[in-house]
Amino acid sequence: MQIVVAVAMATLGQVGLLEQLPGRLVRPLEARQAHTSEVEWTVTYLKGGDAGLVERHITRTVGDTVWEVNSGDEHGYHRIAYGRLLSEMPDHVREKAQTEKVERAGPYHSLLFDSDIWHLEHQRNMLPLTGFAVPKAQAKGYRPLDFTMAGIAPWWDNHEASILRLRETLLVGFESATYTVTSRDRIEVITAEFGAKRIEWHLGKTRGGQPVSASFYQGDRLSSSSHTELTEMDGRWFPTSMSFYLRDDEQPCKVIKVQQASFDQPGHIKEITPNDIGVLFGTQLYGHAGRPHRWDGTRLITGEEYDELIYIYGLRPDPYIAEKLAEAMGMTVEEHLAQMDKTMEQWRAKYLEKHGEAPWLAKKTEEPDPWDLYVTEFIKKHKLDEPRIKRANELLKNAKKLRDYRQHKNRSEIAKARRARDEEKLAHYEQISERIFQKVLVYRLEKLVPREQKKAQETGT
């Protein structure tokens, strides 16, 4: 039997070409979803210059947020040949690749957060000064593996942004594909035909109707394919192995193996943000409109906003960022900060002359600031030593300045909402301050307490 099927809007969110796939293919994947999950897995390269390399990964999810950590092999090394045989490379290219393998050793972080894909490489003995935050439709090379979608892609090219992981040139015409369904014993086959190309998905009727293989054809020639093994875990069919083949080769090029997976467990992380992957205040992030942006602890900001925070409101970049910038300029950290202070004086003088106000001056109030009280109590509770007390107060100062900056920027809208008694809008602006409190202050304060000390305090030992 052959049935023509209409394209249905998927319910798993708009990820690349997902909205163009038929609901009959996508809906069974909803059964894999959990609010939180944690999956440990490996990828083994079996062909090309990286043959024998086994990279270790952990993928964590909270809702629609996906965080993948690629720790590399046991040495922290990552693939370098990208399919090319090392013997085929010119000597200088091969030597450069081998050098980069050592220099770039360390965990790579990829994060699907809101509408962007984030990527940071924590190279050995250092944190990143720069990274990427790219709109997900353009995020070639950085998209984390989302296990809820495993089995859809007939290939796994890390340099392609779409969930089908095929080059854009190969997918020309896919938006007008014609879909058919045929049934064979325990397998249902969905075929998407577009021009002289087609993709076939085999759905396992005994596996909850989920895809167990995907094949991409150009004319009558098989170009690439994937095969997915599924195991029942916690009442859901979940992928435990994915193998990727070129043409009709008997040996796969790459094999992904799941070591263990858990879903909706109390110990799972409850929220994931760029803070968790190591983005610092001052890290440059490329990928939006060709200009670097920065992360203020709660959201991406433009370079202009960052300069205002630094040179008008007096925030300071993370100590690590300040140290590396000073090093790059041949200065001590103290000299670099003194130079920033001098620039700040110039900016403030111009601002005052132009606007007739000094928003960087803290407003005096009769009541103590609740954020001051929180930090005082935190220092007492955790018995912080002098260096950590100094850092706690620096974090407090930065968080309050960021809060004041946001309130000053939104002051006209806040005043308008108060006049209109618009509780919803007022709550929105309160939430901005609350998020700064939680993510810029509390989150960073917690990092000052060693894990062993925190555990001892929690258990009373």
C-alpha positions in Angstrom: 0.0 0.0 0.0 1.3 3.5 -0.9 -0.1 6.7 0.7 0.7 10.3 -0.1 1.1 12.2 3.1 0.9 16.0 3.7 3.6 17.9 5.6 2.6 18.5 9.2 4.0 21.1 11.5 6.2 19.3 14.1 5.6 19.7 17.8 9.2 19.5 18.9 10.0 23.1 17.9 11.4 24.6 14.8 14.9 23.3 14.4 16.2 23.8 10.8 14.1 21.7 8.5 12.1 20.1 11.2 8.9 22.0 10.3 9.0 20.5 6.8 9.0 16.9 7.9 5.7 15.0 8.1 4.1 14.6 11.5 4.0 10.8 10.9 7.8 10.8 11.0 8.3 13.3 13.8 5.5 12.5 16.2 6.9 9.2 17.5 10.0 11.0 18.6 8.0 12.9 21.1 7.9 9.8 23.2 11.7 10.2 23.8 11.2 13.6 25.4 11.8 14.3 29.1 12.0 17.6 30.9 15.6 16.8 32.0 18.0 14.2 30.8 21.6 13.3 30.9 23.3 11.0 28.4 26.9 9.8 28.4 28.1 8.7 24.9 31.1 8.2 22.7 31.8 8.7 19.0 34.3 6.4 17.3 35.9 7.4 14.0 36.6 4.4 11.8 37.9 5.9 8.6 40.1 8.7 7.4 42.9 10.5 9.2 41.1 10.2 12.6 40.5 6.5 12.4 40.7 5.0 15.9 39.8 8.3 17.7 37.2 7.9 20.4 35.7 11.1 21.7 33.8 11.1 25.0 30.6 13.2 25.4 27.9 14.2 27.9 24.7 15.7 26.8 22.3 17.4 29.3 18.9 18.8 28.5 16.4 21.0 30.3 13.3 21.6 28.3 14.4 22.8 24.9 18.0 23.7 26.1 20.7 21.2 25.0 24.2 21.3 26.4 26.9 19.0 24.9 30.4 18.6 26.4 33.0 16.9 24.1 35.9 16.0 26.3 37.9 14.4 23.4 39.9 11.2 23.9 41.8 10.2 27.0 44.3 12.9 26.2 41.7 15.6 25.5 42.5 15.4 21.8 39.9 16.0 19.1 39.6 15.1 15.5 41.9 17.0 13.1 41.6 15.4 9.7 37.8 15.8 9.1 37.8 12.7 6.8 41.0 13.3 4.9 43.8 10.8 5.2 46.8 12.3 6.9 49.0 10.8 4.2 47.1 12.9 1.6 47.9 16.2 3.3 50.9 18.3 2.4 53.6 18.1 5.0 53.0 21.6 6.4 49.3 21.1 6.6 49.8 17.7 8.4 52.3 19.3 10.9 50.0 22.2 11.6 47.0 19.8 12.2 49.1 17.7 14.6 50.2 20.9 16.5 46.6 22.2 16.7 45.6 18.8 18.1 47.8 19.4 21.1 47.1 23.1 21.5 43.3 22.6 21.2 43.2 19.7 23.7 40.4 20.1 26.3 36.6 20.1 26.5 34.5 21.7 23.8 31.1 23.0 24.9 28.1 23.4 22.5 24.8 24.8 23.7 21.4 25.2 22.2 20.0 28.1 24.3 17.0 30.1 23.3 17.4 30.9 19.6 21.2 30.5 19.4 23.9 27.9 19.3 26.8 28.7 21.6 30.3 27.2 21.3 33.3 27.5 23.6 36.6 25.6 23.5 38.2 25.2 26.9 41.7 24.6 25.7 44.2 23.1 28.0 45.2 25.3 30.9 43.0 28.2 29.9 39.5 29.4 29.6 38.3 31.0 26.3 38.5 34.7 25.7 36.2 34.3 22.6 33.5 32.0 21.4 30.4 31.9 19.2 26.8 32.6 19.7 25.2 32.0 16.3 21.5 31.9 15.3 20.7 28.2 15.2 19.6 28.2 11.5 23.2 29.3 10.7 25.1 27.3 13.3 27.3 25.2 11.1 29.8 23.0 13.0 28.5 23.7 16.5 25.0 22.2 16.9 24.9 19.8 19.8 23.5 16.3 19.3 19.9 16.2 20.3 19.0 12.6 21.0 15.3 13.3 20.7 16.0 13.7 16.9 18.4 10.8 16.5 17.6 8.6 13.4 16.4 11.5 11.3 19.8 12.3 9.7 21.1 10.1 6.9 24.5 11.4 7.5 26.4 13.3 10.3 28.3 16.2 9.0 29.2 18.4 11.9 29.7 21.4 9.6 26.0 21.5 8.5 23.3 23.3 10.5 20.2 21.4 9.5 18.9 18.4 11.4 19.5 16.3 8.3 23.2 17.1 8.5 23.5 17.3 4.7 25.1 20.1 2.7 22.7 22.8 1.7 23.5 22.2 -2.0 22.2 18.6 -1.6 19.0 19.8 -0.1 18.0 22.2 -2.8 14.3 21.6 -3.5 13.6 19.7 -0.3 11.0 22.3 0.8 8.8 21.1 -2.1 9.4 17.4 -1.5 6.6 14.9 -2.1 6.1 12.3 0.7 4.9 8.8 0.3 4.4 6.0 2.9 4.7 2.2 2.1 4.5 -0.7 4.5 6.8 -3.7 4.6 6.3 -6.4 7.3 7.5 -4.7 10.5 8.8 -1.6 8.8 7.0 1.5 7.5 8.9 3.5 4.9 8.5 7.2 4.5 10.1 8.6 1.3 10.7 12.3 0.5 11.4 12.9 -3.2 12.7 16.2 -4.5 14.1 16.4 -8.0 16.4 13.4 -8.7 17.1 13.0 -5.0 15.2 11.2 -2.2 15.5 10.4 1.5 14.0 7.2 2.9 13.2 6.7 6.5 12.5 3.2 7.9 10.3 3.2 11.0 10.3 0.2 13.3 6.7 -0.8 14.0 8.0 -2.7 17.0 10.0 0.3 18.2 7.2 2.7 18.7 7.2 3.8 15.1 10.6 5.5 15.5 13.2 5.7 12.7 15.7 2.9 12.6 17.4 3.9 9.4 17.7 6.9 7.1 19.1 6.8 3.5 19.9 9.6 1.1 19.9 8.8 -2.7 21.1 10.8 -5.6 19.3 9.3 -8.6 19.6 5.5 -8.0 22.9 5.8 -6.2 23.0 5.5 -2.4 25.0 8.5 -1.2 24.9 8.0 2.6 22.9 6.3 5.3 22.5 5.9 9.1 21.3 3.0 11.2 19.9 3.4 14.7 19.5 0.8 17.4 16.8 1.5 20.0 16.4 0.1 23.5 13.5 0.6 25.9 14.5 2.9 28.8 12.1 4.2 31.5 9.1 3.5 29.3 10.5 5.1 26.1 12.4 3.8 23.1 15.7 5.5 23.1 18.7 5.4 20.7 21.7 3.4 22.0 23.7 3.2 18.9 24.0 5.2 15.6 26.2 4.1 12.7 26.9 6.3 9.7 27.9 5.0 6.2 29.1 6.4 3.0 27.6 4.9 -0.2 27.1 1.2 0.2 30.2 0.6 2.3 30.0 -2.3 4.7 32.0 -0.5 7.4 30.6 2.7 9.0 32.7 5.9 9.0 31.5 6.9 12.5 29.7 5.1 15.3 27.9 6.8 18.3 27.4 4.6 21.3 25.3 5.6 24.4 27.0 4.4 27.6 24.2 5.4 29.9 21.1 7.7 30.0 18.7 9.0 32.7 15.6 11.0 32.5 13.8 13.4 34.9 16.0 12.5 37.9 16.2 14.7 41.1 19.9 15.1 40.7 19.7 16.6 37.2 20.6 20.2 36.6 17.4 22.2 36.6 18.4 25.2 34.4 21.2 25.6 31.8 22.5 29.0 30.7 25.7 30.2 29.0 27.1 30.7 32.5 27.3 26.9 33.0 29.5 26.4 29.9 32.0 28.9 31.1 31.0 32.2 29.4 32.4 35.1 31.5 31.6 38.8 31.7 33.9 40.1 29.0 34.1 37.0 26.8 33.7 38.1 23.1 31.1 36.1 21.2 30.9 36.2 17.4 28.0 35.2 15.2 25.5 38.1 15.2 25.5 40.6 12.4 29.3 40.1 11.9 30.0 42.0 15.2 31.2 40.6 18.5 28.7 40.6 21.4 29.2 40.1 25.1 27.4 38.1 27.8 26.3 40.2 30.8 25.4 37.1 32.9 21.7 37.1 31.8 21.7 38.0 28.1 23.8 38.9 25.0 24.6 42.6 24.7 26.2 44.7 22.0 29.7 46.0 22.1 28.3 49.5 22.7 26.3 48.3 25.7 29.4 46.6 27.1 31.4 49.8 26.7 28.7 51.7 28.6 28.8 49.2 31.4 32.6 49.4 31.6 33.3 53.0 31.1 30.1 54.7 32.4 28.8 52.4 35.1 32.3 51.1 36.2 31.7 47.4 35.9 34.9 45.3 35.6 35.4 42.3 33.3 35.9 38.9 35.0 39.4 38.8 36.6 40.5 36.1 34.2 39.6 38.3 31.2 41.3 41.3 32.7 44.4 39.2 33.4 44.6 37.9 29.8 43.9 41.3 28.3 46.7 42.9 30.4 49.0 40.1 29.4 48.3 40.7 25.7 49.1 44.4 26.1 52.3 43.8 28.0 50.9 45.2 31.3 50.2 44.1 34.8 46.6 43.7 35.8 46.9 46.8 38.0 48.2 48.8 35.1 45.4 47.6 32.8 42.7 48.5 35.4 44.3 51.9 36.0 44.2 52.5 32.2 40.5 51.5 32.2 39.8 53.9 35.1 41.5 56.8 33.1 39.3 56.0 30.1 36.3 55.8 32.4 36.9 59.3 33.7 37.0 60.7 30.1 33.8 58.9 29.1 31.9 60.0 32.2 33.0 63.6 31.7 31.6 63.6 28.1 28.4 61.8 29.3 27.8 64.3 32.1 28.3 67.2 29.6 25.9 65.7 27.1 23.2 64.4 29.4 23.5 66.5 32.5 23.3 63.5 34.8 25.5 60.9 36.5 23.7 57.6 36.6 26.8 55.8 37.8 26.3 57.4 41.3 24.5 55.1 43.6 21.2 56.5 45.0 21.2 57.0 48.7 18.3 55.4 50.5 17.3 55.0 54.2 16.7 51.3 53.9 19.7 49.0 53.4 20.0 47.3 50.0 18.7 43.7 50.3 21.5 42.6 48.0 24.1 44.0 50.5 22.3 42.1 53.3 22.4 38.8 51.3 26.1 39.0 50.6 26.9 39.9 54.3 24.9 36.8 55.4 26.5 34.6 52.7 30.0 35.6 53.9 29.1 34.7 57.5 27.3 31.4 56.7 30.2 30.1 54.6 33.0 31.6 56.7 34.8 33.0 53.6 38.4 34.0 54.0 39.7 37.4 53.0 40.4 36.7 49.3 36.9 35.3 48.9 35.3 38.1 50.8 37.1 40.6 48.5 35.8 38.6 45.5 32.2 38.4 46.9 32.1 42.2 47.3 33.4 42.7 43.8 30.6 40.4 42.5 28.1 42.4 44.6 29.4 45.7 43.2 29.1 44.5 39.6 25.7 43.0 40.0 24.3 46.2 41.6 25.8 48.3 38.8 24.2 46.1 36.1 20.9 46.2 37.9 21.1 50.0 38.1 22.1 50.2 34.4 19.0 48.2 33.4 16.7 50.2 35.6 18.1 53.5 34.2 17.7 52.2 30.6 14.1 51.2 31.3 13.2 54.1 33.6 10.7 55.7 31.2 8.9 52.4 30.5 8.8 51.6 34.2 7.4 55.0 35.0 4.7 54.6 32.3 3.8 51.2 33.7 3.5 52.6 37.2 1.2 55.4 36.0 -1.0 52.9 34.1 -0.8 50.5 37.1 0.3 47.8 34.6 1.2 45.0 37.0 2.3 42.6 34.2 4.8 45.1 32.8 6.1 46.0 36.3 6.5 42.3 37.1 8.5 41.9 33.8 11.0 44.6 34.9 11.2 43.1 38.4 12.1 39.8 36.8 15.0 41.5 35.0 16.4 42.6 38.4 15.7 39.2 39.9 17.5 37.4 37.1 20.5 39.6 37.6 20.4 38.8 41.3 20.2 35.0 40.7 22.6 34.7 37.7 25.1 37.5 38.2 25.3 37.5 42.0 24.1 34.3 43.6 25.4 31.9 40.9 28.9 33.4 41.1 28.8 33.6 44.9 28.1 29.8 45.1 31.3 29.2 43.0 33.3 30.7 45.9 32.3 27.8 48.2 34.3 24.6 47.7 32.2 21.6 46.9 33.5 19.7 49.9 32.6 22.6 52.3 29.1 22.9 50.8 28.5 19.2 51.1 29.7 19.2 54.7 27.4 22.1 55.5 24.4 20.4 53.9 25.0 17.1 55.8 26.0 18.8 59.0 29.3 16.9 59.2 
